[in-house]
Amino acid sequence: MIKRLDTGEQIPYIRVGTDFFKVIHKPDRFGIEREELKKWNQQTLLIDHTKTYIGKIPSYDDFIIIPDNIAPEPIINNCYNMYAKFPHKPKKGKYKWTAEMLNHVFGDQIEAGMMYMKVLYENPKQALPILVLVSEERQTGKSTFLDWLNMLFGANMVSIEPDTIGAAFNGEFATKNIIAIDETILDKQIAVEKIKSLATKKFISVNIKMVQQFTLPFFGKIVLASNNEDKFMRIDDKEIRFWVRKLSNPKIENHNILNDMVEEIPAFLYHLSNELPDIDYTKSRMVLTEDQIKNEYLTAVKDESKSGLYKEIKELLEDYFNNEGKDQDELTVTPKDIKDKWFTHDSRTSIAYIRRVLKQDFNSEPIMMKYKPFDIVESRTGRAYTFKREDYVDTDAEKLPF
């Protein structure tokens, strides 16, 4: 309910600009109360109430969103704050099943995971990496983690379908602090770029049906969950906004874990605020550094995102170092040498395409030099690329006596 400050009367309506809204509170499936604004027209208000009543409805100049989970301000400079009141209070206690879940999700990166959760709670304005939970197996806890986040952050979190991210109307997620997308396969490049943009966006134009478009500060954090471990999205080598965690089946089963975790929320919040070290916000614009979130799962996604020609050349290099060039520590070639050696009769693979793949997918830069490509005896001069044997052959396995 909205409290009219001058009379103390509680009125479940507001007017923002020229639009009327009803402020509705309803419990979700976990019993957590969520606040929603529903567009209400003036004619309906006149049917249900009197002109005198309508005159008491609080009016505000505009919407604003200033996230704060600890001491939120509902009205700021006569603007209605769309960030919902945080539904929990910290209280010292135990959080056994919450710790079990977080250790399962973050594994050997649990320290970074606890930092991530502390920032989500204490500083919801702060940008964070896009967290991606992947697993081809079923019942690994991806959806359970998202449900728990929903219980924790209430109306400030939303779960949406992949198609929603690129839709014309964005009111479903534009005002949320955490945006979860479950069962994610993002084939459309526009959706991929939209998600990357949202991770660092400072403002968003909110487009809601029958409501005049307006602009808000944007503080949204993205969480993705997918059954496709390395193909859920194309991620290039230089991308540092993604934190990928691969989940396995839980070692301990608890079919009542969500209810247990709801009861532990106050204790977990107390732990975040009082028992963890302060966050150092100076190391990265997304708090967690590239080294803190880098792992083999992200590497696998980046490799899968590369072009088919990259994968083909990589396989050819592996074969070369294992056979024809087994006595060489490195191979130096130009794009033309690669074309003449492996793609002579392939009209689709041009020298320019090979050069682009070497630069973009192999992250390699040519150097003007004298060199001997493949089995050519005479030296050549050109802008050549060097490939090291150790990058394509398991040199430790070669040393084994069997």
BABA-539846 format. One line per field, with one value per residue (C-alpha): residue in one letter; x, y, z. Coordinates in Angstrom, 3 decimals, always signed. Each point is the difference from the previous one (the first is absolute). Layout:
% residues N
residuo: (A | ...);
u: (X | ...);
v: (Y | ...);
w: (Z | ...);
//
This chain:
% residues 402
residuo: (M | I | K | R | L | D | T | G | E | Q | I | P | Y | I | R | V | G | T | D | F | F | K | V | I | H | K | P | D | R | F | G | I | E | R | E | E | L | K | K | W | N | Q | Q | T | L | L | I | D | H | T | K | T | Y | I | G | K | I | P | S | Y | D | D | F | I | I | I | P | D | N | I | A | P | E | P | I | I | N | N | C | Y | N | M | Y | A | K | F | P | H | K | P | K | K | G | K | Y | K | W | T | A | E | M | L | N | H | V | F | G | D | Q | I | E | A | G | M | M | Y | M | K | V | L | Y | E | N | P | K | Q | A | L | P | I | L | V | L | V | S | E | E | R | Q | T | G | K | S | T | F | L | D | W | L | N | M | L | F | G | A | N | M | V | S | I | E | P | D | T | I | G | A | A | F | N | G | E | F | A | T | K | N | I | I | A | I | D | E | T | I | L | D | K | Q | I | A | V | E | K | I | K | S | L | A | T | K | K | F | I | S | V | N | I | K | M | V | Q | Q | F | T | L | P | F | F | G | K | I | V | L | A | S | N | N | E | D | K | F | M | R | I | D | D | K | E | I | R | F | W | V | R | K | L | S | N | P | K | I | E | N | H | N | I | L | N | D | M | V | E | E | I | P | A | F | L | Y | H | L | S | N | E | L | P | D | I | D | Y | T | K | S | R | M | V | L | T | E | D | Q | I | K | N | E | Y | L | T | A | V | K | D | E | S | K | S | G | L | Y | K | E | I | K | E | L | L | E | D | Y | F | N | N | E | G | K | D | Q | D | E | L | T | V | T | P | K | D | I | K | D | K | W | F | T | H | D | S | R | T | S | I | A | Y | I | R | R | V | L | K | Q | D | F | N | S | E | P | I | M | M | K | Y | K | P | F | D | I | V | E | S | R | T | G | R | A | Y | T | F | K | R | E | D | Y | V | D | T | D | A | E | K | L | P | F);
u: (+0.000 | +1.132 | -0.185 | -1.276 | +2.398 | -2.272 | -3.036 | +1.496 | -2.652 | +1.121 | -0.912 | +0.922 | +0.422 | +2.594 | +0.150 | +3.291 | -0.064 | -3.437 | -0.324 | -1.802 | +1.222 | -1.258 | +2.637 | -0.702 | +1.619 | -0.283 | +1.948 | +1.983 | +0.184 | +2.535 | -2.211 | +2.154 | -2.001 | +0.622 | -1.029 | -1.333 | -1.226 | -3.070 | -1.139 | -3.366 | -2.132 | -1.738 | -3.461 | +0.240 | +1.121 | -3.096 | -2.237 | +1.613 | +0.598 | -0.835 | +1.703 | +0.969 | +1.698 | +1.843 | +1.233 | +1.736 | +1.989 | +3.723 | +1.506 | +3.618 | +1.923 | +1.635 | +1.346 | +3.505 | +1.900 | +2.574 | +0.798 | +0.537 | -0.608 | +0.815 | -1.547 | -2.160 | -1.676 | -3.440 | -0.190 | +3.034 | -0.344 | -3.730 | +0.792 | -1.444 | +2.776 | -0.780 | +2.497 | -2.121 | +0.558 | +2.388 | -2.076 | +2.448 | +1.901 | +3.391 | +0.204 | +2.892 | -0.403 | +0.988 | -0.336 | +1.028 | -1.997 | +0.744 | +3.720 | -0.517 | -1.673 | +2.570 | +2.918 | -1.718 | -0.508 | +3.338 | +2.286 | +3.668 | -1.002 | -2.125 | +1.929 | -0.909 | -3.534 | -0.413 | +1.312 | -2.592 | -2.819 | +1.233 | -0.005 | -3.475 | -1.353 | +2.019 | +0.587 | -2.735 | +1.114 | +3.319 | +0.529 | +0.996 | +1.041 | -2.658 | -0.275 | -0.666 | -0.918 | +0.382 | -0.455 | -1.147 | -1.229 | -3.411 | -0.715 | +3.357 | -1.376 | -0.101 | -3.713 | +0.201 | +2.638 | -2.174 | -3.039 | +2.057 | +1.136 | -3.672 | -0.862 | +2.907 | -0.557 | -3.760 | -1.543 | +3.422 | +0.741 | -1.767 | +0.327 | -0.701 | -0.006 | +2.926 | -2.260 | -1.046 | +3.462 | -0.345 | -3.719 | -1.365 | -1.560 | +2.556 | -2.094 | +0.228 | +3.733 | +1.062 | -0.621 | +1.483 | +3.340 | +0.514 | -1.132 | +0.087 | -0.372 | -0.502 | +0.543 | +2.014 | +0.939 | +0.609 | +0.376 | -1.064 | +2.958 | -2.239 | -0.919 | +3.655 | +1.064 | -2.957 | +1.098 | +3.598 | -1.203 | -2.301 | +2.935 | +1.589 | -2.947 | -0.451 | -3.496 | -2.928 | -3.074 | -2.972 | -2.663 | -3.251 | -3.287 | -2.346 | +2.567 | +2.075 | +3.605 | +2.356 | +3.686 | +1.421 | +3.440 | +0.717 | +1.704 | -0.981 | +2.141 | -0.378 | -0.106 | -0.284 | -0.675 | +0.412 | +0.164 | +2.468 | +3.391 | +2.006 | -2.531 | -2.467 | +1.497 | +2.863 | +2.696 | +3.190 | +3.479 | +0.169 | -3.356 | +0.390 | -3.632 | -0.869 | +0.497 | -0.839 | -0.553 | -0.612 | -2.220 | -0.043 | -2.555 | -0.058 | +1.845 | -2.703 | -3.702 | -2.546 | -3.404 | -1.039 | +3.076 | -1.855 | -2.147 | +3.079 | +1.845 | -2.914 | +0.223 | +3.763 | -0.202 | +0.274 | +3.067 | +1.609 | -0.562 | +1.576 | +3.020 | +0.340 | -0.145 | +1.910 | +2.291 | +1.529 | +2.787 | -0.848 | -0.048 | +2.827 | -1.759 | +3.194 | +1.244 | -2.641 | -3.036 | -1.916 | +1.659 | +1.224 | +3.157 | +0.545 | +2.296 | -2.604 | -2.710 | +2.167 | -0.265 | -0.013 | -3.769 | +0.272 | +2.929 | -2.115 | -2.788 | +2.464 | +1.553 | -3.418 | -0.915 | +2.837 | -0.396 | -0.039 | +3.210 | +1.722 | -0.923 | +1.149 | +3.375 | +0.502 | -0.615 | +2.372 | +2.697 | -0.447 | +0.340 | +3.042 | +1.894 | -0.879 | +1.158 | +1.700 | +1.476 | +0.561 | +3.611 | -0.895 | -0.512 | -1.838 | -1.464 | +0.175 | -2.312 | -1.960 | -3.705 | +1.034 | +2.148 | -3.000 | -2.197 | +2.522 | +0.599 | -3.488 | -2.637 | +1.268 | -3.227 | -2.386 | -1.413 | -1.911 | +3.177 | +1.848 | +3.337 | -1.832 | -2.353 | +2.933 | +1.737 | -3.161 | -0.347 | +3.667 | -0.438 | -3.457 | -0.243 | +3.650 | +0.736 | +3.229 | +1.871 | +2.407 | +3.633 | +2.091 | +2.783 | +1.974 | -1.439 | -0.323 | -3.613 | -0.872 | +2.498 | +1.332 | +3.803 | +0.530 | -0.608 | -2.810 | -0.766 | -3.477 | -2.403 | -0.170 | -1.765 | +1.735 | -1.720 | +1.726 | -0.063 | -0.844 | -3.339 | -1.160 | +1.661 | -0.016 | +3.760 | -0.160 | -1.708 | +2.765 | +2.574 | -1.735 | +2.021 | -2.962);
v: (+0.000 | +3.571 | +2.214 | +3.529 | +2.009 | +2.983 | -2.017 | -3.344 | -1.687 | -3.074 | +0.032 | -2.822 | +2.325 | +2.422 | +2.428 | +0.376 | +2.823 | -0.384 | -3.788 | -1.727 | -3.287 | -2.369 | -1.294 | -3.699 | -2.280 | -3.729 | -3.016 | -2.158 | -3.805 | +0.241 | +2.271 | +3.078 | +3.182 | +1.742 | +3.511 | +0.642 | +3.147 | -0.531 | +2.676 | +1.397 | +2.413 | +3.050 | -1.071 | -3.221 | +2.003 | +2.216 | -3.079 | -1.510 | +3.203 | +3.693 | +3.071 | +0.920 | -3.386 | +0.384 | +3.386 | -1.718 | -2.343 | +0.838 | +1.384 | -0.125 | +1.649 | -3.126 | -3.465 | -0.601 | -3.062 | +0.179 | -3.522 | -0.435 | -3.241 | +1.413 | +3.487 | +0.601 | +3.356 | -0.389 | +3.624 | +1.957 | +3.613 | -0.573 | -2.979 | -3.441 | -2.523 | -3.201 | -2.022 | -2.205 | -0.256 | -2.832 | -2.782 | -1.295 | +1.135 | -1.431 | -2.021 | -2.013 | -3.735 | -3.035 | -0.425 | -3.630 | -0.642 | +3.432 | -0.691 | -3.432 | +1.542 | +2.792 | -2.429 | -2.160 | +2.952 | +1.789 | -2.967 | +0.962 | +3.624 | +0.201 | +3.002 | +1.970 | -1.371 | +1.378 | +3.369 | -0.110 | -0.664 | +2.691 | +2.604 | -1.064 | +0.603 | +2.956 | +1.965 | -0.734 | +3.026 | -1.700 | -1.728 | -3.683 | -2.623 | -1.975 | -3.201 | -3.082 | -3.398 | -2.856 | -3.761 | -2.588 | -2.123 | +0.538 | +0.779 | +1.629 | +2.943 | +2.751 | +0.668 | -0.437 | +2.737 | +2.333 | -0.756 | +0.802 | +3.325 | +0.734 | -0.738 | +2.122 | +3.121 | -0.182 | +2.490 | +1.361 | -3.194 | -1.425 | -3.199 | +0.463 | -2.006 | +0.456 | +1.679 | +2.698 | +1.562 | +1.163 | +0.877 | +3.496 | +0.285 | -0.328 | +0.944 | -3.571 | +0.344 | +3.642 | +0.920 | -3.172 | -0.314 | -3.673 | -1.418 | -3.789 | -1.846 | -3.761 | -2.740 | +2.441 | -0.460 | +3.384 | -0.491 | +3.475 | +2.358 | +2.921 | -1.773 | -0.840 | +3.609 | +1.207 | -2.167 | +1.183 | +3.590 | -0.410 | -1.185 | +3.467 | +2.234 | +3.179 | +1.024 | -1.785 | +1.244 | -1.754 | -0.998 | -1.202 | -0.508 | +3.016 | +1.960 | +2.834 | -1.072 | +1.242 | -0.321 | -1.445 | -0.705 | -3.684 | -2.228 | -3.441 | -3.089 | -2.946 | -3.672 | -2.653 | -3.728 | -2.428 | -3.701 | +0.848 | +0.097 | +1.638 | +1.117 | +2.178 | +3.170 | +1.197 | +1.536 | +1.365 | -0.324 | +3.586 | -0.142 | +0.456 | +0.456 | -3.705 | -2.310 | -3.584 | -2.700 | -3.637 | -1.853 | -3.730 | -2.043 | +0.953 | -2.377 | +0.387 | -0.188 | +2.133 | +0.251 | +2.660 | +2.174 | +3.096 | +0.179 | -0.588 | +2.778 | +2.422 | -0.502 | +0.610 | +3.312 | +2.265 | -1.913 | +0.107 | +3.757 | +0.481 | -1.985 | +2.125 | +3.271 | -0.844 | -2.980 | +0.604 | +2.506 | +3.302 | +0.011 | +1.674 | +1.859 | +1.373 | -3.123 | -0.277 | +1.923 | -3.245 | -0.624 | -3.486 | +0.030 | -1.981 | -2.394 | -0.596 | -1.160 | -1.649 | -3.799 | -2.928 | +0.278 | +3.520 | -1.113 | -2.834 | +2.434 | +2.386 | -2.850 | -1.220 | +3.552 | +0.215 | -0.526 | -3.358 | +0.939 | +0.611 | -3.502 | -1.505 | +1.799 | -0.912 | -3.665 | +0.181 | +1.554 | -2.758 | -2.620 | +1.764 | +0.139 | -3.634 | -1.309 | +1.966 | +2.594 | -2.230 | +1.199 | +3.714 | +2.256 | +2.596 | +0.669 | +3.375 | +0.652 | +2.688 | -0.235 | -0.794 | -2.915 | -1.399 | +0.450 | -1.753 | -2.840 | -0.856 | +1.896 | +0.070 | -1.344 | +1.685 | +3.076 | +1.053 | +0.398 | +3.064 | +1.371 | +3.033 | -2.274 | -1.989 | +3.249 | +1.186 | -3.290 | +0.047 | +3.496 | -0.283 | -3.645 | -0.907 | +3.474 | +0.012 | +2.878 | -0.425 | +1.097 | +0.873 | -2.592 | -2.590 | -3.479 | -3.535 | -1.235 | -3.681 | -2.103 | +2.860 | +0.128 | +3.505 | +2.986 | +2.398 | +3.524 | +1.044 | +0.967 | -3.387 | -1.539 | -2.360 | -3.009 | -1.756 | -3.771 | +0.174 | +1.655 | -2.887 | -3.115 | -1.416 | +0.223 | -1.673 | -3.056 | -0.241 | -0.440 | -3.073 | -3.255 | -1.933);
w: (+0.000 | -0.620 | +3.076 | -0.522 | +2.149 | +0.748 | +1.175 | +0.989 | -2.184 | -1.935 | -3.679 | -2.400 | -3.009 | -1.313 | -2.888 | -1.825 | -2.500 | -1.590 | +0.502 | +2.884 | +1.496 | +2.659 | +2.404 | +0.483 | +2.571 | -0.491 | +1.287 | -2.406 | +0.111 | +2.844 | +2.126 | -0.654 | -0.602 | -3.303 | -0.973 | -3.500 | -1.741 | -2.171 | -2.439 | +1.154 | -1.984 | +1.455 | -1.129 | +2.024 | +3.023 | -0.328 | -0.140 | +3.115 | +1.963 | +0.176 | -1.431 | +3.544 | +0.409 | -3.306 | +1.157 | +2.926 | -2.238 | +0.375 | -3.190 | -1.063 | -2.789 | -1.393 | +0.700 | +1.283 | +1.094 | +2.785 | +1.262 | +3.733 | +1.909 | +3.427 | +0.276 | -3.086 | -0.695 | -1.642 | -1.200 | -1.247 | -1.138 | -0.568 | -2.248 | +0.737 | +0.653 | -1.922 | +2.025 | +2.257 | +3.731 | +0.865 | +1.618 | +2.659 | +3.102 | +1.056 | +3.195 | +1.385 | -0.441 | -2.066 | -3.749 | -0.625 | -3.184 | -1.468 | +0.429 | -1.583 | -3.039 | -0.439 | +0.244 | -2.614 | -2.363 | +0.391 | +0.802 | +0.113 | -0.664 | +3.157 | +1.354 | -3.119 | +0.279 | +3.509 | -1.184 | -2.799 | +2.499 | +2.409 | -2.774 | -1.185 | +3.496 | +1.303 | -3.190 | -2.577 | -2.053 | -0.813 | -3.362 | +0.132 | -2.579 | -1.850 | +2.027 | -2.154 | +1.468 | -2.470 | +0.018 | -2.527 | +2.887 | +1.556 | +3.654 | +0.673 | +1.969 | -2.649 | +0.384 | +3.777 | +0.190 | -2.092 | +2.177 | +3.082 | -1.461 | -0.653 | +3.621 | +1.184 | -2.120 | -0.472 | -2.411 | -0.998 | -1.946 | -3.044 | -2.035 | -3.702 | -3.219 | -2.429 | -2.591 | +2.483 | +0.066 | -3.605 | +0.079 | -0.627 | +3.462 | +2.801 | +3.047 | +1.273 | +0.743 | -0.464 | +3.642 | +1.525 | +1.746 | -0.870 | -3.356 | -0.289 | -3.291 | +0.391 | -2.613 | -2.054 | -3.651 | -1.559 | -3.729 | -1.079 | -0.022 | +0.974 | +3.271 | +0.676 | -0.467 | +2.099 | +2.933 | -0.271 | -0.144 | +3.016 | +2.130 | -0.141 | -0.922 | +2.071 | -1.165 | -1.632 | -1.874 | +1.590 | -2.508 | +1.624 | -1.838 | +0.299 | +2.029 | -1.433 | -0.432 | +2.705 | +0.859 | +3.216 | +1.404 | -0.589 | +2.551 | -1.315 | +0.537 | -2.396 | +1.025 | -2.728 | +0.370 | -2.877 | -0.804 | -2.779 | +1.658 | -2.766 | -2.635 | +1.910 | -1.501 | -2.165 | +2.234 | -1.513 | +1.517 | +1.260 | +1.787 | +3.769 | +1.067 | +0.408 | +2.970 | -0.983 | +2.625 | -0.981 | +2.475 | +0.667 | +1.921 | +3.695 | +2.320 | +2.658 | -0.855 | +1.817 | -1.663 | +2.507 | -0.538 | -1.224 | +3.126 | +2.151 | -1.807 | +0.471 | +3.748 | -0.148 | -1.924 | +3.101 | +1.225 | -3.435 | -0.291 | +3.429 | -1.180 | -3.149 | +1.941 | +3.162 | -0.565 | -3.411 | -0.783 | -1.634 | -3.789 | -1.919 | -2.816 | -1.560 | -1.810 | -2.707 | -1.236 | +0.598 | +3.407 | -0.905 | -2.124 | -3.184 | +1.883 | +2.719 | -2.419 | -2.664 | -0.205 | -2.438 | -0.531 | -1.410 | -2.160 | -1.434 | -0.929 | -1.646 | -2.013 | -1.129 | -1.025 | -2.491 | -3.724 | -1.747 | -1.798 | +3.353 | +1.147 | -3.296 | +0.028 | +3.657 | -0.788 | -2.980 | +2.218 | +2.587 | -2.727 | -1.452 | +3.317 | +0.750 | -3.358 | -2.774 | +2.356 | +3.037 | +0.306 | -0.170 | +3.029 | -2.044 | -3.422 | -1.754 | -2.954 | -1.824 | -0.885 | -3.588 | +1.214 | +1.891 | -3.064 | -2.281 | +2.481 | +1.226 | -1.982 | -3.585 | -1.472 | +2.470 | -1.737 | +3.152 | +2.039 | -1.270 | +1.188 | +1.423 | +1.971 | +1.372 | +1.027 | +1.799 | +1.904 | +1.029 | +1.395 | +1.591 | +1.089 | +0.569 | +1.432 | -1.956 | -1.629 | -2.942 | +0.054 | -3.080 | -0.068 | -1.892 | +0.545 | -1.394 | -0.226 | +0.333 | -1.991 | -2.159 | +0.137 | -1.370 | +2.269 | -0.803 | +1.156 | +1.031 | +2.765 | +1.681 | +2.996 | +2.443 | +1.608 | +2.904 | +0.349 | +3.726 | -0.822 | -2.191 | +1.409 | +3.531 | +0.479 | +3.434 | -1.500 | -2.612 | +2.791 | +1.460 | -0.479 | -1.447);
//
